């Protein structure tokens, strides 16, 4: 399915300064979609925007330069500033891709409660707060498509991921409920496994500091650009859920159909 179906649409991508969000921005830069990109690292986000402009110049379409914003999803005031800006300019989004998040590498009982809160604020409460702050736009009756990036660990618990897993579980409950309440709001849950991104490097450990390591499993994961293409096609097809990844996805099916085997193996599979 060609991504040109995004042409002339307003697309918001959060967490676009790296990883899957960055790859989706590059893919959509080759269409005439108007991209609104958010990130915490503005230096990195500026580089992404420049590359998007270059990618757009290599097409025959009248592409638009992305609009970028500094947004920290663990900070309500930061989200408020963003919403005030876009609503003040009467911007209405056709697609909202919620990709901002932080991962975890720490045992449950060795993780300070403040770290649990930080992960939940960034991965769950931040996106929820954004959608509620955009309520006027969301309730206007115009079709809106939300894509929420979860994880296969949003479908089951996993060692060293307790708060991360919980935050990704929570996305399903909230956004599925939202979709069932409003016919004009459609939700696609993107469920990646191991994708080759620096998410493990920026993950946080029990005391809140950065893990600062590239997991071997992450480094050997699916190419992030392939992941982005699969994700964007799933959004265009209106899928409710899209698993993305490699052989690690078998854990999803084990949990569903052979839970006894899942519990035996989940303790043995490398969490790094």
C-alpha positions in Angstrom: 0.0 0.0 0.0 1.5 3.3 -1.1 2.1 6.0 1.5 0.8 8.6 -0.8 -2.5 8.2 0.9 -1.0 10.4 3.6 -0.7 13.2 1.0 -2.0 16.5 2.2 -2.8 15.1 5.7 -1.6 16.6 9.0 0.4 14.0 10.8 1.7 14.4 14.3 4.5 12.1 15.3 5.7 12.2 18.9 9.1 10.9 19.8 10.4 11.7 16.3 14.0 12.5 17.2 15.1 8.8 17.1 14.1 5.2 16.6 10.7 4.3 15.1 9.4 7.8 15.2 12.3 9.1 13.2 12.0 6.3 10.6 8.3 7.0 10.2 9.1 10.7 9.7 11.6 9.9 7.0 9.1 7.6 5.2 6.4 10.2 5.3 8.8 13.0 4.2 8.5 11.5 0.7 4.8 12.3 0.6 3.1 15.7 0.7 1.9 15.1 4.3 2.5 18.0 6.7 4.6 16.6 9.5 4.4 17.9 13.0 7.3 16.3 14.9 8.0 16.4 18.6 11.0 15.3 20.7 13.0 16.1 23.8 16.3 16.5 22.1 15.9 19.5 19.8 19.4 19.3 18.4 18.6 15.7 17.2 15.1 16.7 16.1 16.6 19.5 13.9 18.8 16.9 12.2 15.8 14.7 11.5 13.8 17.7 10.1 16.8 18.5 7.8 16.9 15.0 6.5 13.2 15.0 6.0 13.5 18.1 3.8 16.3 16.5 1.8 14.2 13.3 1.3 11.2 15.4 0.1 13.3 17.3 -2.4 14.1 14.1 -4.1 10.5 13.5 -5.1 8.2 15.1 -7.7 5.7 16.1 -5.0 5.2 19.5 -3.4 6.4 18.3 -0.1 6.3 20.5 3.0 9.0 21.1 5.6 8.2 19.5 8.9 7.2 21.6 11.9 9.1 20.7 15.0 8.3 21.2 18.7 10.1 20.5 22.0 7.8 18.3 24.1 8.7 16.3 27.2 5.9 13.8 27.8 6.8 13.5 31.5 6.0 17.2 31.9 2.4 18.4 31.6 3.6 22.1 31.2 5.6 21.0 28.1 2.5 19.4 26.6 0.4 22.4 27.5 2.8 24.7 25.6 2.6 22.5 22.5 -1.2 22.3 22.6 -1.5 26.0 23.0 0.7 26.6 20.0 -1.1 24.2 17.6 -4.6 25.2 18.8 -3.7 28.8 18.5 -2.8 28.2 14.9 -6.0 26.2 14.4 -4.1 23.0 13.5 -6.2 19.9 13.2 -4.5 16.5 13.0 -5.7 13.7 10.7 -3.2 11.2 12.2 -1.7 11.2 15.6 1.2 8.7 16.0 2.1 8.4 19.7 5.6 7.1 19.7 7.4 9.0 22.6 8.5 6.7 25.4 11.3 5.5 27.6 12.3 1.9 28.3 13.6 0.2 31.5 16.4 -2.2 32.4 16.0 -3.0 36.1 14.6 -5.6 38.4 11.2 -4.7 39.9 12.2 -4.6 43.5 15.4 -2.7 42.7 13.6 0.0 40.9 12.9 3.1 42.9 9.2 4.1 43.0 10.1 7.5 41.5 11.4 5.6 38.4 8.1 3.7 38.1 6.3 7.1 38.2 8.6 8.6 35.5 8.1 5.7 33.1 4.3 5.8 33.6 4.2 9.6 33.2 6.2 9.4 29.9 4.7 6.3 28.3 1.1 6.5 29.5 -0.1 9.6 31.3 1.7 11.9 28.8 -0.1 10.6 25.7 -3.4 10.4 27.7 -3.0 14.0 28.8 -2.1 15.1 25.2 -5.3 13.6 23.8 -7.4 15.1 26.6 -5.9 18.5 26.0 -6.8 18.1 22.3 -10.4 17.4 23.3 -11.9 20.2 21.2 -10.3 18.8 18.1 -10.9 15.2 19.0 -14.6 15.8 19.6 -15.3 18.0 16.6 -16.5 15.0 14.6 -13.8 15.0 12.0 -12.2 11.5 11.5 -9.0 11.2 13.5 -6.7 8.2 13.4 -4.5 7.5 16.5 -1.6 5.1 16.3 -0.3 4.1 19.8 3.1 2.4 19.9 3.0 -0.3 22.5 5.3 -3.3 22.7 5.1 -7.1 22.8 5.8 -6.6 26.5 2.5 -4.7 26.6 0.9 -8.1 26.1 2.8 -9.9 28.9 5.2 -9.2 31.7 8.9 -9.6 31.2 12.0 -9.5 33.4 13.6 -6.0 33.9 10.6 -4.3 32.3 8.0 -4.1 35.1 7.1 -0.4 34.8 7.6 -0.3 31.1 5.4 -3.4 30.6 2.7 -1.8 32.8 2.8 1.4 30.9 2.4 -0.3 27.6 -0.4 -2.6 29.0 -2.3 0.6 30.1 -2.3 2.1 26.6 -4.5 -0.7 25.3 -7.1 -0.2 28.0 -7.3 3.6 27.5 -7.2 3.9 23.7 -9.4 0.9 23.0 -12.1 2.4 25.3 -11.7 5.8 23.6 -12.2 4.2 20.2 -15.3 2.3 21.3 -16.9 5.6 22.6 -16.4 7.5 19.3 -17.2 6.3 15.8 -15.0 9.0 14.2 -11.9 8.0 16.2 -9.9 5.0 15.0 -7.0 3.5 16.8 -4.2 1.3 15.6 -1.9 -0.4 18.2 1.6 -0.8 16.9 3.2 -3.7 18.8 6.9 -4.0 18.0 9.2 -6.7 19.3 13.0 -6.2 18.9 13.7 -3.4 16.5 17.2 -2.1 15.8 16.9 1.3 17.6 18.8 2.9 20.5 15.9 2.5 22.9 18.0 0.3 25.2 20.7 3.0 25.4 18.2 5.6 26.6 16.4 3.1 28.9 16.6 3.9 32.6 17.8 1.6 35.5 16.6 1.4 39.1 18.0 4.7 40.3 16.7 6.6 37.3 20.0 7.0 35.4 20.6 5.9 31.8 21.3 2.3 31.0 23.7 3.5 28.3 24.1 0.2 26.6 23.0 -1.3 23.3 21.3 -4.7 24.0 22.6 -7.4 21.7 19.0 -8.5 21.1 18.0 -4.9 20.1 21.0 -4.5 17.8 20.1 -7.7 16.0 16.4 -6.8 15.7 14.4 -5.8 12.6 15.7 -2.9 10.6 13.9 0.2 11.9 13.0 1.5 8.4 11.3 -1.8 7.6 9.4 -1.5 10.9 8.3 2.0 10.0 6.9 0.9 6.6 5.0 -2.0 8.2 3.6 0.4 10.8 2.5 3.0 8.3 0.8 0.4 6.1 -1.0 -1.0 9.1 -2.3 2.5 9.9 -3.5 3.1 6.3 -5.2 -0.3 6.3 -7.1 0.6 9.5 -5.8 -2.4 11.4 -6.6 -2.5 15.1 -3.3 -4.3 16.0 -0.1 -4.9 14.2 2.7 -7.1 15.5 6.1 -6.1 14.1 9.3 -8.0 14.6 11.0 -11.3 14.1 11.2 -14.6 15.9 10.6 -13.0 19.3 6.9 -12.6 18.3 6.4 -16.3 19.0 6.3 -15.3 22.7 3.0 -13.6 22.0 1.4 -16.8 20.7 2.9 -18.9 23.4 1.4 -16.7 26.0 -2.0 -16.9 24.3 -2.2 -20.6 23.4 0.4 -22.3 25.7 0.8 -20.1 28.8 2.5 -22.9 30.8 5.3 -23.0 28.2 5.5 -19.2 28.1 6.2 -19.0 31.8 8.9 -21.6 31.5 10.7 -19.9 28.7 10.2 -16.2 29.7 12.6 -16.7 32.6 15.2 -18.0 30.3 15.0 -15.6 27.3 17.6 -12.9 27.5 16.1 -9.6 28.6 19.1 -7.7 27.2 
